[in-house]
Each structure stands twice: as C-alpha cells, then as structure tokens.
C-alpha cells in the first residue's frame, strides 16, 4: 500500500487534534498503519525554542518565528519520508499551510513562505477545518498564547487559509458543527485514498 500524508489546518480550537486522532483510529480500524505528527513538534530543540517564544520567554519577529516553524518541520523530514516509503498514512496536526497563513497574516510574503518549504514532502490532501475567530476564542477562554488572543490577526489567518484552500488538493470543512458531523465529512474526503493500493 502506498503511504500518503494528510494535513489538518485551521485556527486553534478548530478541532484539528480531535479530528486527526479520530481519523488515525479510523485508518487503523481499516487495517492501515497510521502515525500522527503534531506541529510545532515541541520535543525537539527548535520546538522548545518555539514554545518559549509563544509564551513570552523570547521576542522574535514574525520572520524568525516562521523560520523556526519551518526548521521544526525539516527536523521531521527524514521521519516523514521514511514513513511514507513504508506505506504509512501520516496525519499532521498543522503542516506547510500554517506558516503561509500565519506569516501572511503578519505581513510576510506568502511566496517566500512557500519557497522555503518546497523541499519538504508535500501533503497529498490538506483539510481545512474552517471556524470563525470568535468561535476559537469561545472554545478556549483561558491560557491563550499571543496568537490566540489577537482576533484581528486570526481573521487574516482565516482569510489566508480560505485563499489557499481554493487550490487543488484541499478540502474545506465547516468546523462549526458537532464533532461527529465534521468527522463524517473528513472521512468522506479521505476514504477514496484509503481504497487506493
């Protein structure tokens, strides 16, 4: 069986982790091997630096932050390539499009953000769980990081995601609905790939 990579994208609290975990369980129930990767991967050296920056211990500009996010993905590149070659279904909670969405929302060039990631394995399918910034704020009322507190920024992030989702290889799912309904739509999008040899 051929391995492939599915990326979940969207604002914080859009249900990415929940739907990624549910999809992993469904893929495994169908007899396939699946691995869930979360970005940022905080367990790496670069991931720890990102964590510190998000929680006020470092003060980096938007360009440095996106370079850190991208470098964090490059840390995982050998693992992703090996998993894909072995026939594993790789499910990512955030991936390439996050840097474009958040970077563009902070005034960075989306073409540059895409260019610095072009040597990373591209996703075979990207699923946008689309919610309003106000919904994100309602779902997490405390302990929000600096991005999660900025509704104007999140609105620009959402606009970028929606623009990106007009490209091929994307499915946009209304994340405002109950988890089971969203999960059914996700499975409908992924099922044809699971059936391929």
N, C-alpha and C positions, 0 to 999 in steps of 0.2 A: 504494500500500500504506500502511496506517495504521501510524504509529510507536507503539511501546509501550516501557514501562520494566519491567525485571526486576531485582529487588534480591536479592542473596545476603546472608544474615545467618547469624550463628553466632559461637561463640567463636573467638579467634585459634587458628590451626592446624587449623581445621575443614575447610579445603580450599576456602575461598571464592575465592581468587585463581586457583587451579588450575582450578576448575570454571567460573569466569567466563571465563577465557581459552579453555577448551575450547568453551564454548557460543558465544563470539564466532566462533571458527573454523567451527563447525557452521552458524551462522546465515549467515555469508558464503558457505560452500560451497553453501548453498541459494539463493544469488542475492540476499540481502538485505544492505543496508548496516547495519553494527553498530559501536557505539562503546562502549569500556569505560571507565567512570569509577570511580576509587577514592576512598573517603572514610576518613579525612581526606585532602583534596587538599593535600598538603604544599607545593606550589609557590606557593600564594597567601600573602599577608601573614598572614592568620589561620591558615592551615595551618602556617606556620613557628612561630607562637606556640604552637600545639598541640604541635608536635614538641618545642619547648623544654620545655614543661610536662611532657610524658610522660617526658622524660629528665633531669628534676631541675633544670633551669635556672630554672623558675618554680614557685611554690607557690600554686596556685589551689584553691579549694573545689570540690566536685562540681557546684554550680550554675553557677559560672563556666565550668568545663570544658564542661558541656553547652551553655551558651550559645555558646561558641566553636565547638563541633562543629556546632551548628545554623546559626550565622552562616556557617560554611565551606560548608554546603550552599546557603545563599541566594546565596553568591557564584557558584555554578554554575547557579542557577535560569534565567537568560536562555539559557544554552547548552542546558540540558535542554529547555526549551520550544521552542527553535528546531530542535533535533534531532528532537524528537517530531513537530513540524509538518511536517518534511521527509520523514517516513516511516521514519526511522532506528530501529533496535532499540537501545535504551540498556540496557546491562548494568552494574549498580552493585555494586561490592565494598563492602558496607555502605551503609546509607541511613537512612531515618527510624527504623526499629525499634531501631537500635543505641543511640540516645540514650535511648529508653524503657527498654531492657534494662539498660544500664549505669547510667543515672541512678536507676532504681527500685532497683537493687541497692545503691545508695549512699544510699537513704533519701529520694530526691526523689519528688514526686508524679507518677505516670505520666500523669494527666490534663493537668497543666501541660506536661509534656514533649511530649504530642501536640498541645496547643493552640498552642504556639509554632512548630510546624512545619506548621500547617494551610494555609498559603499556598504551600507547596512542592508541586510536581507529585507526586501520589501514585503509588506503584508500581502497575502493572497486575497484577503477580504478585510475591510475596515467597517465596523458597525458603530455608528454614531447614536448614542442614547441622548436624545435631544430634550433638554429641560430648560425652563426659564431661570435666569439668575435668582429671582425671588424664591423659586422653589428650592434651589440649592441652599439658600440662607435659612429657609424654614426647616429643612431637613437636618441641619446642623447648626444649632443656636449658640454653642459654646466651643472654645478651644479651636477657633478657626485660624488658619495661617494667613499670611499677609495677602495672598491672592484671594482667598475665600471671603475676606472682609470687604473687598472692593467690587461692588455691584456694577459700576460703570465699566471696569476692566472686564468683568465676566460677560457683560453684554457684548463687548467687542470680541471676546474669545468665541462666544457662541456664533457671532456673525462669520468669523473665520472658519469655524467648523462647518457651518452650513454651506459656505462657498466651496470648501474642499470636497464636501460630500456630493457636489454636483458632478465630480469626476467619476470615471468608471472604477469599479472595484469597491464601491461604497454602498452601504445600505443605511438609510436614516430611519430610526425607530423612535416613536413618541414615548419618551421615558417618564411622562407624567402619569401614566396609567398603572394599575396594580402589577406587582412583580410577575405574576403568572401570565398575564396578558402580554407583557413585554417579552417574557421568556419564550412564549409561543411564537412570536414574531422573529425572535433571534433564531430559534430552531428552524423555522421555515427558510430563513436566509442561508443557514449553514448546511442543512440536510443534503442538498444536491452534491456538495463537496464530499460529504461523508460517504456517499454512494459510489464515488469515483474510485477505480482501482489504483 
